Amino acid sequence: MYSATDPVKNMADYRAGRLHPSSSLSSIASVDRDRDLKPFSRAIHQANSPPYDPYPALRSMYRPDVTDDGDEDNKSLSLKKRRKKRGQITANLSGTRYDIIRQMVEHLGYTVTKEDDPSSFLIWNDAFVSTEKISELKPFQHINHFPGMGEVTRKDCLARNMTKIQKVLKEEYSFSPLTWVLPGDTTALINYAKDLKAKKKYRTFIVKPPNGSQGHGIGLYRNVEKIPPNEPYIVQEYIDKPLLIEGYKFDLRIYVLVTSCDPLRIFLYKDGLVRLSTEKYLPPQENNLNRLFMHLTNYSINKHNEFYEKGSTTETGSKRSIQFFNDYLRRNDYDVVLLWKNISDLIIKTMVVSMPHVLHAYRMCRPGATANSDSVCFEVLGFDVIIDRKLRPWLLEINRSPSFGTDEKIDFDIKSGVIEDALRLLNIKPTDKKRNLARQKAEAQKRLLRPSKRSEMSGDLSEAEKKRLSLEKRKEELKDLLSRIRKNAAREEFENKHSGGFRRIFPTADRHCQEMYTRLIMTSFQTFLSSRAASMQREIELVYNNKLREQQVLDMLAECQTDDEKCSQSYQSRDPKPLSSMPSIAPQPEYNEDDDDDFDEDDDDDDVAPQKPRRGQAHKYGLYPGSALSASRQTQQKATATRSRPNSAQRPLSGRPESRPLSQASRSRSVGRVSKPAPVIPNMEDPLAVLREEELAEKTLLALNDMRIKFPGKNDSEAEWILDKLHENWKFHKPRIASYWLVKLDSIKRRKVIDIVRSNVRAVIQKVWKLGDIDNLRLMRVINRVFNRLLWSHGQGLWNCFSPSGNSWETIFSKSSDTISATEMNCCRRIVQLCRDCLLIVYQFAAEAKTGASVQGGEVHQSGTSVQRKLLSGDGEGVGSNWNRNRAVGQRVAQLYHTRAESLGTS
Ligand code: ADP
């Protein structure tokens, strides 16, 4: 049986499915079955479905023990193991008196700490929390209060803030009854009453203590002169024509969850309480002003009335559900949708008033937190709203610690859902602790690598350097914006799936509304934080009204990249220091008229020996030292025809270049995203020019197909052999390469790897198109987007290309309004292939350089362990006879490149 005094027993029964938590059920038939089963269905759903993990693929890459192809048993076993290893979510509930919080926390599988453990994942306090406590929290922790929220939850603060904003936004904030804070506003109140009298209007005023609750100390007055003038009271105009249910006045307790203030995210719970008074309502008259059971709807007041009715269902008694209320309204032909639209609007606008205070206080408490960091604060607020006869909602007050008492079944039903769904939305995971540490480390590293302010300010910088720095800054901004857009999208996806009974009301999907609220936020900042309002304008616009989509930001980044390259070229021309820390890149060729026919398809120069490049080609198209065009035209043709290494079919790769470029592929073009005009390109309207461009693109594709990534000191077939071996033993190498590329290399080094391919591709294009400045070429812009995509999300872009669906990068074009030709697409595919090969070679080279290993005739020669042999063959298989190499050369090369490899993070 449900016991009002033993919630622990209730919860045990509830969870065991033995009993519904209601003692007052006279008959099981009277139970609202749907509602009663809901908590169970929630529990079952949770038990059967693994916790949401937005990045499973990424996680498995970091975890060599997690493979893609394990059977179900293994999976569940490793899941169990992992859970144990990851630990528990701990909750510190020492600051709450409500047992239902503990019950729901345990129901979710969290561990309630025995003492007041300040390092718990979740801290729940009924009382206000000091700013010191919030500032001491680690990023993985969550506490149930925001600093600064008192500005709307204390009656006097709410009154002052509402009065202030009503002066600027009268119409928008007309949902708040006129309020005066005594003694300061005494004169204003008296003047207002005089005005009313002059107009022969009579109003009633309700007087409340500034920080009271539960109806304590509340009184009604018709004559303001009777109100004690020097007491610190809140005086409010009384809503004297409320909507009634069965003749009784009522108010609504609405549950609102705020998960973050930077940016603001607000959720509204689908259910709540309707609290009825216990004496039939009459308009206020001198003779009924002191009848509190008629005018006040507080449970704490009305429960003392002998007519207070404990309902056996959510539809009877003095406390009912909002679901019942909605049905009641529908039955009586009220517009329920409009009412809830207005209530949501009231909630958002009230939170907009709180925002400057809360955001300011939060940022003071958490100075290092960026807009992208997860919020350590959340808050479940109880909005008290009264509805008048015209169905207009009025805000009475906001409770920052709404009562979670469960005297009645209806309390348990609704409040348990609020708490459980709120906690689910917070998405607390045992791994948060580790992940946050890693993020902090990465951010610290990023800060370290950023050029210091002092060096930026110093007058020693040349114009080119200054330009480069400002470009870097712009890129950082764009990257931040990009990560914000992505994080928001991921968050929204999570929220959409896990909101339970909550519905997100801000930010809203309605563009028009969002723009309107953004304007209100700006006005709110101007009103309450005028000194900082100007600096906040841009941020607010960017965060709440940002119309930029991911693709647009990527394009802007691509443009920055192009400018950056121009800069670095001019920078390099004065400074011989190579951009890449890997073996030096082939010099950029000057265009030479004589080379015109180098890629003429009819010029069948098949007899050129391997390694002996054609005139002028040697240093132009190879990647890596010597950068020789490694194969003869015959080899080139074969390579173009088969476009694969011996074992390529078995490789877990996709997006391989097409065997032969499509000729005369139809193309449509549009300026779309490539915004700048291309001065060096012939007129696009001219069909001949278009044809010529297509021809040049095909020649570029041929040249790209002929490119090979060279391994320092090894010939092409040796390099091919290395690639094949890595692919053959992909399962073994995958986690290592993932860890090398995604973790060990930082963004600068990752870029250097990509730059090895990029600079050589540029050289090829300059050569084929006979142009020095290729940045405005459409093809180059298209290609730059691919390079950027590969570096996207800390290298995730390139890493995705190794997955079975490795051509997902192609969506950068499918989403774009700009159509690209088949040849251009093939060029991009080839470049992706080259970048993948480049990463594998760099990885292998770095690994060899680190351990000093070299391979000769199937033997692994190294100063250390046999690991190197594994790195190369994975399964310990011997090396083929084609793998003959001069050991002395190998050692020399290893020495030569050791230092450079070190700078790529191998030591
Ligand atoms: P408390 O925090 O003490 O509960 P409230 O401001 O919520 O104080 O007021 C208590 C009750 O008084 C409300 O539940 C409502 O029924 C009634 N009340 C308060 N303000 C008004 C108002 N302006 N007009 C009509 N009724 C009001």
Residues whose N, C-alpha, C, O or C-beta is under 5 A from the ligand:
A	BS01	ADP	P177 I206 G212 S213 Q214 G215 H216 Q236 E237 Y238 I239 D251 H295 L296 T297 N298 D384 L396 E397
